[in-house]
Amino acid sequence: MEKGMNNETGFASFLDEMKWRGFFEQCTDEKALAELLTAETVTAYIGFDPTADSLHIGSLLPIMGLVHLQRHGHRPIAIVGGATAMVGDPSGRTELRSMLTLEQIERNLQGIKEQLSHYIRFGDGPQDGLMLNNADWLKDFGYLEFLREYGQFFSVNQMLTRDSVKTRMEHGLSFIEFNYMILQAFDFMVLNRDHGCRLQMGGSDQWGNICSGIDLTRRVNRQEVYGLTFPLMMTAAGTKMGKTASGAVWLAAARTSVHDFYQFWINVDDRDVARFLRLYTLLPRERIEELEKLQGADIREAKRVLAGEVTALLHGRDAADKAAEAARALFGGGGDAESIPSSERPEGDFAGDGLLLLEALVESGLLKSKGEARRMIRQQAVRVNGEVISDEMRALSAADIRDGRIALQVGKKRHHHILVG
């Protein structure tokens, strides 16, 4: 270990690791922030929108940013925007977000809190993370009171120059969305006042909002604070991170099974593997650089390491190992088939006319509708026990049961076993 290196991380500082791993996009005052991070325990925050009861892998980059901050001895705050979710962040959007009810937001908050606890150590210690809801300080604030106290600190001319606003202006920006920047700026000011927060981090599309928060905090609290942004993640193929042909890849196992989550990382583009090892795992630098040297077919080993590490961080090592076993069972001729996603059905369902395959594909979660199932059958993308199916009216019968199960497959990567009892 080199002199000055952090024993846990292998890097001299938080910013050094952020740069090496590929998180560092922009910083408002890098020199001053570096000095602050060296001199004291710094509290930093990132906001997450509770627009669903689960985050998806597009949120992994900011989550990992908080993980690294805590590993370097600083305190992370995760803000879940219960109040701002009622407004909608226009950043990176070309259309208005759907409005959520208070009940929907509360349900989503609980799901997100459970997921974040897999990554961040929450507690009462000086370096333990906090999870806060901005509704706690925004929902009871009177509109006129808010305008009188804080409206004077915002310039409409300046707000119109922010990228998040300019982009939406081309398509139409509602007044309620225009207020989002003010609310996020107010969050930073409150967190600085009540929790000593000195740093806000987020995606590069948040730069304007972060700068507004810095300006408000300086004016109201007379405190110097900082901003740090991460690059917006695109795959080598040019698609937005976390988006697939079948939809988003969710952190909740109920939405994206552990098996499918693991397989997503196994199937990433070869060109993305090295970058993803740096961004989404906690592997030491030496190990990552070793894996980055792999070429050709050997890259498959780097993908297995990537998939195993990312899955273990979220779902635990046991679940990651089971997903790896399932992958070997399906694609490598070995492993434990019990790890493949499955459901149970009584043997009677397969007597007589049997169970319509279209229904089985939808009820198993492999496909979203019978219409989609028909299209996939026409494209010869559906298999039963390894056999390509071309008949849309095909029924599953007792003859399809092999060793107490029926193996369904859609495409090359999606599998489900019906366990017959």
N, C-alpha and C positions, 0 to 999 in steps of 0.2 A: 504494500500500500504506500503510495507516494505521500510525502509530507503534506499535511493540510487536507488530505482526502477524508471524506465522511466514511466511517467504517461500514455503514450499512449500504450506502449507495455507490461508493467507489468514485464519487465526483467531489470536487472541492466545494462546490456550491450548488444551490438550487438552479440558478440561471445557467451554470455550466451544463448541468444535466438536461435542462430544457432545450438548450441549443443542440447538444449532441443527438438527442432523441428526435428532434424535428418539431418541437412544440412552439418554438420562438418565432413569432411573426413581427410584431411591433411592440415597442415599450415607450411609455411617455417620457421617462427619464432614466435610462438604464444605469448610468453611473450612480445616481443618487439611490436608486432602488437596491443596487448591489451592495452599497455601503450599509443601508438599513438592514438588509437581510443578514449581513455579517455581524451587525452590532446587537441585534435583539431578535426575540421571537416575534415574527410578523403574522398578523391575522389577515387572511385573504379570503375572498368569496367568489363564487360562481353561481349564477342563477339557472334554474331549470324550470321549464314550463310544464305544469301538470295537465297537459291537454289529453292525456290518456292515463290509464292505470298502470302503465309500464313505460319506461324509457326504451329507446331502441339503440342499436350500436352506433348511431350517429352521435349519441351522447357520451360514448366511451372516451373520446378524446378529452373533453373537459373533466370528466370523472378522474381519468388518470392524471390530469394536471393537479388535482387536489391530492391524489395519492402521493405523488412525488413531493409536493409541498410538505405534507405531514412527515414523510420519511426523512426530510431534511430538518426536522425539528420545529416546524412552524405550525400554525393552527388554521385548519380549513373551516370555512363556513359554506354550507350548501343552502342556498335560498330557493325554496320552492314557491313560485309566484302565485299563491292563491288569489291575491287581489289582481295582479296584472293579467292573470289568465282570463279575467272577466273583461279585459280590454283587448288583448291580443297584440303581440309584438309584430310590427310590420317588417322587421329586419329579414332580408333574404326572401321576402315573399312578394308575389305579384297579385295576390288576391286577399280578401278579408278572411281572417280566421273565424271558425265557428264559435259562437258564444256558448259558454258552459254555465250550468246551474251551480249553485253553492253545493248541492248534494253531490254532483258529479266531481267537482273539484276536490271535495273532502275525500271521496273514495279514491281518486287518483293520487292524492297526497300520501295515503297510507301505503299504496303499492310502491311508490317511488322511494319512500323512506326505507322500506324493507330492502330494496335493491341497493341503495347507497350504502347500507350498513355492511354489505359484503366487501366494500372497498375502503371505507373510511372508518376509523376508530372514533366513535362518539363517546363522550363522557364529560366529566367536570374538571379534568386536569388542564394545565396551561397549554398543552399541545393537542388536547382532545378536540375533535371536531364538533361543530354545532350544526343542527339542521333547523332552520327557521322558516316561518311562513310570513311573507310580507303583508298578508291580510291582517296580521296582529297589530300593525301600526298604520295601516291604510284604510281599513274598512269603515272605521268610525270617524274618519276625518271629514269634517264638513267642507263642502265644495267652496263656499265663500271664504271660509277660514283658510283653506289651503291656498286659494288664489291670493288672498291678502298677505299671507306670510311668505310665500315662496314664488309667486308668479313674477314678482319684480326682478328675480335673478335670471330669468330666461329671455333671450332675445329671439324673436320669431325669425328674423333675418338669418341668424346663426343656425337655428334649427333647420331651416330650409336647405342649408348647405350640406347637411348630414346625408351620407349615402343611403341610409335606411329610409329616409324620407324622400329623397330625390327619385329613387327607383320606383317607389309607389306612386309618386306624383304623376308619372307617365300613364298609370293605369287607373288612377283615382284613389285618393287617400281620405278615409273618413276622419272626422274630428276626434272620435274616440281613440283611433289609432295614433293620431298626432300627439295625443297626451302621453303615450307610452314612454317616450323618452324622458318626460318630466318625472313620471313615477319611478322609473329605474334610477334616475339620478337621485331622487329622494331616498331610495333604498340605500345607496352608497353613503349618503350623508348620515342616515340613521344608524347604520352599522358602524360607521366611524365614531359617532357620538356615544353609542351605547355599548359597543364591543371593541372599540379600539382598532377597527379594521382599516388597514392602510393600503390594501391592494385589491383591485378587481380584475379578474381574468375572464376570458371568454373568446368565442370565435371572432375572426377578423371582421365579420359583419356587425359586431357589437362595438366597434371602435368609436363611432359617433356617440352612442349612448354612454359608453364608459367616460369619454372626455367630458360629456355634460355633467356626469356625476362628480368628476374631479373638480370641475369648475364650481359646482354648487357647494361641495364640501369645503373648498377653500374660502368661499365667500361667507358661508354660515358658521362653520366650525373653526375657521382660521387654522386649518390643519393641512399639511402637505400630504397628498395621497397619490397613488400611482395606478397605471393601467398596463396590462400585458395581454396581448391577443395571440391566439393560435391560428394556424392556417386552416382555411375551410377544406375539409377532406374530400378529395375526389380520387377515384380509383385510376389505375393506369389506363383503363379503357374509357375514361372520361365520364363515368357515372358517379352520382352522389353516394357517399359512403353510407351503407346500411340499406340501400334500395336494391331489390332484386326483382326478377320478372314476376315472382309470386308475392311481392310486397315487402314490407319492412321486416328486418330481423330484430326481434324484440328481446329484451333482457329477461322478461318473465317466461318461465318454462311453460306456463299455461298457454302462452301465445306462440312461442317458438320453442319446440321441444329441445332438450339438451342435445339429443342426437342431431337435429337439424342445425342447431347453433354450432356444434362442433364441425359439422360438414361444411358450413359456410366458410369457415377459416381454412379447411382442407382444400377447398376449391377456389381460393383466391387466385388471381392472376400471378404468374411467376414473378412478374415485374414489381409486384407490391409486397412480396414476402419480407425482404430486408427492412423496408420502411415500417411495415406493420409489427415486426419483431421489436423495433425500437419504441414504437408508439404505444403498443397495447400489451406489452409484457413487462415484468420486473426482472427479467434475466439480466445478469451482469454484463457489462460491456464486452468482456473477453469472450463470453459464450456467444453473444450475438455476432461479434465480428468473425468468430469461427464458423457460424452457420451461414453468414453472408458469402463465404468463399465457395459454398457448394454450387455446382453447375449442373446443367442438364437434368437427367433423371434423379440425381441426388438431391435436387431442390425439394423433392417429395418428403425427405426427412426433415428439412427445415419447416415445411408446412405442418407436419405432424407435431413438431415441437410448438409451433405457433398456436395451433388449434388446441393442444393440450393445456398450454399455459393460460390462454385467454379463457377457456372454458373453466379451468380450475379456479381462477380468480372470482368468477361469478357464481358457479354452481358447486364448487368444492372439488378436491382432488379425486375423491371416489367417483363422483358423477362423470368427471372428465375421463377417468380410466375406463369406465363402463362404455362411454361413447366411443372411445378408441377401440375397445373390444368389438363393439357392434360394427364399426367401420371395417375392421379386419374380417369379421364374419361375412360381411356383404361383398367386399372387394378383394380380399386377400386370401380367401379360401380357408380361413381359420378364425379363431376368436369366439366370443360368446354371443350367440344370437339372442339371448335373453335381454340384451341391452337395447335391442331395436324397439322403437316406439310400438306399443301394442294396445289392444283393447280386447275385452272378453265378450263372447256370445255363447248362448246355450246351443247344444247340438241340434235341438229341434228347429232352429232357424234355417237349417240347411236341408231339412226334410221336404218331401213333396216338390213344389216348384222352386224351392230354395230361396236365396236372398239375392235380389237384383244387384248386380255389380255396381251400377250407378249409385245406388243407395249406400253401399259399403264404402265407396270412394269418398262420398261426401261426409258420412257419419264418422269416418276415421280421421277426417281433417286433412286428407291428402289433397282434396279439391274442394272448392267453395260451393259449387252448385252442380246439379245434374247436367245443365247445359255445358258447363266447362268440362265435365267428365266425358260427355259425348264427343266434344271436340278433340280431347286428348286421345280417345279411343280411335277416332277417325285418323288421327296422326300417327297411330300405332305406337303411342307412348305409354300405354298401360300394359302391365304384365301381371299375370296370376301364376304364382309358383314358377316364375321365370319364363312363362309362355306369353308371347305377344297376343293380345286380344283384339279382334277386329269387329266382333259382334256387339253392337250397342245394347242389345237386349240380353246379353249373357247373364246367367244367374249362377251364383256360387252354390254348389251342392255338396253332399257328403263325399262325393268322389274327389273334391278338391282339397280335402283335409289331409295334410301330411304331417305325421308326428304330432298331432294335436293342434295344428295351426294351418292357416292359409296365408301365404305371403303375397302382399300387394305391393306393386311398384309403379311409380309414375316418373317417367324420364329415367335418367341415370342415377339420380341422387336421393329421391324421396321414397321412403320405404315405410311399411306398416304391416304388422302381423296381427291377424285375428286369431286369438287363442280360443279354441273350441272346448267347452267343458260340459 
